[in-house]
Amino acid sequence: MRYVLMHISDLHAGRTFHPHVADQLAREARDLRPDLLIISGDLVQRADFVAQWKAIAQYLQQLPEPRLIVPGNHDVPLFHLVERFFRPLDRYRRFISTDLNPVFERPGIVVVGGNSAHGLTIDGGYVSPEQQRAMAQLFARYPDDVCKVAVLHHGVVRPPGCEKRSIVRNATDVTQMLEQSGVDVLLCGHHHVSYVGVAGNAKRFVVCQSGTSTSRRVREGERGRNAYSVLTIADATIHISQRRYVEMSGRFEPLGEYAFQRRGIWLPLHRRDAPQTL
């Protein structure tokens, strides 16, 4: 078994969208030809404006298939209060997908997306009990020897430097659900910072967070640049390559390399950071 997953996030079509970076991302995605392209939310900058949804729908046509996409908090209207509180994902369903629990499955792997976006807060996330049950039921269909990957917009841990940033409000419950479901990897975004680590207690799982892939809303620091991740999943190992955009070369170049081995729980094998390039 060997699968290549490309993980991008926080595209933010609208006034913060970076078209040159987006064009390069699309070229690299087509060259990579991953088994699955994953987008973990915030497709638009402001969900109130139909023009942004049309723009991102057009951009997605440049990216390879198959694709698995989940919504983020920016995909919920901010100013249209009726839509925000009563129909928060109507436009997401119209322009992107009606499926809030998308599933990708192949022999030896399953990827399940979930929704942590809602209209009750501007920035925060929440995975409802109903959503947790839906994800748990989907994962329960697969035996333990299948690699199980979960996708949310909001994460369950705060990366270094993001201690004041929001995660899912019920992170303890969500972490427990992921552990009990035998999840091996959680893919998320939201913080606009590249991060790889582990979470959980009884059964630790890998957390891979993508920086913003095509937005000018980058955070300070090397890991806050435009970025994406490539995961290579084999029978008992996961290799993660972080790639960040470098203006001088006009390409996404290596930022960090991680490897994990499964021995009951996921244990790090190595981490290697690329030298900084201005």
N, C-alpha and C positions, 0 to 999 in steps of 0.2 A: 504493500500500500504506500502510495506517495501522492500527495495532493499539494498544490500550490494555491494559496489564498492571497489575494491582494486586498488590503484593508485601507480604505480612505475615509475621511470624515470631514464634517464642518465645511461644506463647499461654499455656503453663504452667497448664492446668486443674488445680485443686487449691487448697491453702490460700493460694497467692499470686495466684490469679486475681482480676482486678478486674472485677466484673460490670457496673458502670456504664460503664466504658471499653469493655468488650466489646460492650455493647448499642449504643453510639454507633458503634463500628467497623462493626458489622453494618449499621446504618442507612446509613452513608456508602458502604459497599460496594454495597448495593442501589441507592442513588441513582446511583452512578458507572456501574454496569452494565458492568464491564470485559469485554474479550474473553476474558480469562483471569485467574482469581484464583490466586495462587501462595502457598503456605505452606511456608517453608523450615525446618521442624522444631521440635522441643520442643513438641509439642502438649499434653503433660501435665507436671506437676511431678515426679511419681514414678510410674514405669511399673509398679511393684509392685502398685498398687491399682486394681482393676477399676472402682471408682466413678469415678475420674478419667477413665478411658477412656469410660465411658458418658456422663459430663458433656460431654466434648469432642465426642463423636459427635453429641450432641443440639445443641450449639452450632453445629456445622458446618452443620446443616440451615437455619440462619438466613442463611447466606452464599450468594451467587449461584454458579451454575455457568456454564461449566465450571471445575473446580478442578484444580490440579496440586499434589501434596503429597509431601514427602520427610520421612524421620524425622530426629530429632536425638538427642543423647546422653541427654537426659532421657527419651526414649521407649524406653530400654533399662533393664530392671530393675536395681536397685542391690543389694537385699537378698536376692533369690531367686537364689542363685549358680548353680544348675543352669540356670535359664532365662537368666541373664545371659551365661554362657559358651557354652552349647550351643544355646539357642533365643532369642537376644536380641530378636528382633523378632516373636515369635509374637503378642503382644497388639496390636502395631501392625497386623499383617496381619489380625487378627480384627476390629478395630474401625474401621480406616482404609482400608487397601488391601493387596492381595497383591502389587502391582506396585511394585518398588523402583527401576524405571527408567521412570517414567511419561513419556509423550510427548504433546505437543500440537503439531499441525501445521495450518497454513493456508497458502494461497498466499503465498510470500515470507517465511515465518517458521517456525521449529521451536524448541520448548522441550523440553529433555531433563533430567529429574531423575535424581539419583544419591544413593547412600547413603554417608555418611562416619561413621555411628554404628556402634559395636561395643561388645562387653562387656569389652574388655581394659583400658580406662581409665575413670575416672569423668568426666573433663571433655574429654579430647582427642578428636581425630578422625583418621581414616585412610581413605584411598580405596585399596582393594586393587588389585593388578594386574588381577584379573578384572573388578572394577568399572570400572576405567579403560578396559579393552578394550571392555566393553559400551557405555560412553558413546561412545567413539571410533567404534565400528562404527555406532552410531545416527546420529551426526553425518555420517559418511562417505556416507550415503545422499543427502545434499542438496548441491547445487552451491554455489559460492562466493557467488553473488548472493542466497542465502537468508540472512536474519538468524538467527544461531544463538545461542540462550540456554541456558546451563547453570544448574542449581539444585542447590546443596549446602547442608547445614546449616553446616558449618565452612568458613571462608574460606581463602584462600591468602596473605593479607597481614594485618598487624595495623594497625588504624586508630590514629591519634594518641591517646595515653592508654591504649592497650590493649597496651603493649609486653610485659607479663608474661602476657597471656592466650594461651590455646592456639589454634592453627590446625591444619589437617591436618598430621600428622607428616611426610608426604612431600610437602610443598608444592611443592618444586622439580619433582618428577616430575609432579604434577597440573597445575601451571602449564604445563609443556611439552606435556602431552597436550591441554590446552585450546587452546594456541596452534596446535599441529599440526592440530587438528580445525577450525580456523577459527572458534572461538567468538568472538562479538562482546561478549557480556555474561555475567557471572557474578553470580547472585543468591544471597545467603547471609544468615546471621543469627549467632546464638550469643553475640556480645559484648554484646548489649543496648545498642548504640550505633548511631546512624544514620551512615552513611559512604558517600561516593561518591568513587571514584578510578579509577586505571588500574593494570594489572599486566601482566607479561610483558616480553619483550625484543624478539625478532624481529617479533612481531605483537602489539602491545598490545591488551588488551581492557578493557572497562569493568567495574569492580567496584561493585556496588550492595548495600550491607548494610543490612538493616532493624534498627531497634531493636526491643525487645520491644513487641509490639502490644497485649497485654492483661494483662500481669503487673505486680504491684507491685514486682518485682525490677528496678527501674530503676537505672541508673548515675548518678553525679553529673554535673552539667553539662547544658546545654541539649540536647545531642544524645543524652543518655541517657534522655530521657523516653519514654513510650509513643509509638510512631510506626509509620508505614508509608510506602511509597513508591508513586508512580504513574509508570509508564514509558509514554511515547508513542513508538512506533517507526514511523518512516517509511522511505522508500527509502534515504536516505543520512544520516539524522540520528536521534539518540536524545535525547529530552528527559526528564529525571527531576525529579519534584517530590517533595521530602521533606515529610511532614506529621507534626506532633507534637501530642499532646493537651494542651490548655490548660484548666486547671480552671475558670478564671473564666468562660469561654464554654461549657464543656462540649462542645467540638468539637475535632476535629483541624484545625490551622491550618498555613499554610505555614512551613516551617523553612528550606528552601534550594531553589534552582532551578539545574539544571545542563543544559547542552546539549553534545552531542558530534557531530562530523561525521566521516564515514568517508573517509579519503584514503589508502588502503592500510592505514593503522592508524587507530585512533580518536583524534582530536585534540579537546581541549576547546574549545568555542566561548565559553562564558561560565559563570560561577558567580555566583549572587546569594543572599545570606543574608537571611532575613527579620529584622526587628528583634525583640529578645527581648520576650516577654510573660510576665508573672508570673501 
